[in-house]
């Protein structure tokens, strides 16, 4: 296994998505963040079914950086309980995985 993960985070606005994505990449907690909008979310919150328009952040990073990335998202996020879930990257093109590795170098792990 290569140790890379994809992390999904939803945010409530485009401005928040821009701020989080930029911070994570600038701080080298993420190699790349894709911003997908609009995303229609239907969920249960405080015993009610809610619906809202959100933006989905698709964050590429290393498993060993997840705890730091999670803490940073929680610090910057406007939601009291933000979605922060990680999935392993099982396979990928050699060139792209090499690029991911290069973008995440220099982090005190």
C-alpha positions in Angstrom: 0.0 0.0 0.0 1.2 3.5 -0.8 -0.1 5.3 2.3 -2.1 8.0 0.4 -5.7 8.8 1.2 -8.5 10.9 -0.1 -10.4 13.0 2.5 -13.9 14.3 1.9 -15.0 17.5 3.7 -18.2 19.3 3.0 -18.5 23.1 3.6 -21.4 25.5 3.6 -20.1 28.1 1.1 -17.7 28.7 -1.7 -15.7 31.2 0.4 -15.2 28.6 3.1 -14.2 26.0 0.6 -11.6 28.4 -0.9 -10.2 29.3 2.5 -9.9 25.6 3.7 -8.5 24.4 0.4 -5.9 27.1 0.2 -4.8 26.7 3.9 -4.4 22.9 3.6 -2.3 23.1 0.4 -0.2 26.1 1.6 0.5 24.3 4.9 1.4 21.1 2.9 -1.2 19.0 4.7 -2.7 18.4 1.3 -1.1 18.0 -2.2 -4.3 19.0 -4.0 -7.9 19.9 -3.1 -10.7 19.6 -5.7 -13.7 21.8 -5.0 -17.0 20.3 -6.3 -20.1 22.4 -6.2 -23.0 22.5 -5.8 -23.6 19.4 -3.8 -27.1 18.8 -2.5 -27.0 17.2 0.9 -29.9 15.6 2.7 -29.2 14.5 6.3 -30.6 14.2 9.7 -29.6 16.9 12.2 -31.0 17.4 15.7 -34.0 15.0 14.9 -34.9 16.8 11.7 -34.3 15.9 8.1 -32.5 18.8 6.6 -31.4 19.7 3.0 -28.7 22.2 2.1 -26.5 23.1 -0.8 -22.8 22.6 0.1 -19.4 22.3 -1.6 -17.4 19.1 -1.5 -13.7 19.2 -0.9 -11.8 16.2 -2.2 -8.4 16.3 -0.5 -5.4 14.2 -1.4 -2.8 13.6 1.3 -0.9 10.9 3.3 -2.5 8.7 6.0 0.2 9.9 8.4 -0.9 13.5 8.0 -4.6 12.8 8.6 -4.7 13.7 12.3 -3.0 17.1 11.6 -5.3 17.7 8.6 -8.4 16.8 10.7 -7.4 19.2 13.5 -6.8 22.0 11.0 -10.1 21.5 9.3 -11.9 21.5 12.7 -10.1 24.8 13.6 -11.1 26.5 10.3 -14.6 25.0 9.7 -17.8 26.8 10.5 -19.8 23.6 11.3 -19.8 22.2 14.9 -19.6 18.7 13.4 -17.9 18.8 10.0 -17.7 15.8 7.8 -14.1 14.6 7.7 -13.8 11.1 6.3 -10.8 9.4 4.7 -10.6 6.6 2.1 -7.4 4.8 1.0 -6.0 5.3 -2.4 -5.4 1.7 -3.4 -3.8 2.3 -6.8 -2.8 5.2 -8.9 -0.5 6.2 -11.8 3.1 6.2 -10.9 3.6 9.8 -12.1 0.7 11.1 -10.0 1.6 9.3 -6.9 5.2 10.5 -7.2 3.8 14.1 -7.6 1.7 13.6 -4.4 4.7 12.5 -2.5 6.8 15.5 -3.7 4.1 18.0 -2.6 3.9 16.6 0.9 7.6 16.5 1.6 9.1 18.7 4.2 6.4 18.1 6.7 7.6 17.3 10.2 5.7 14.1 10.7 
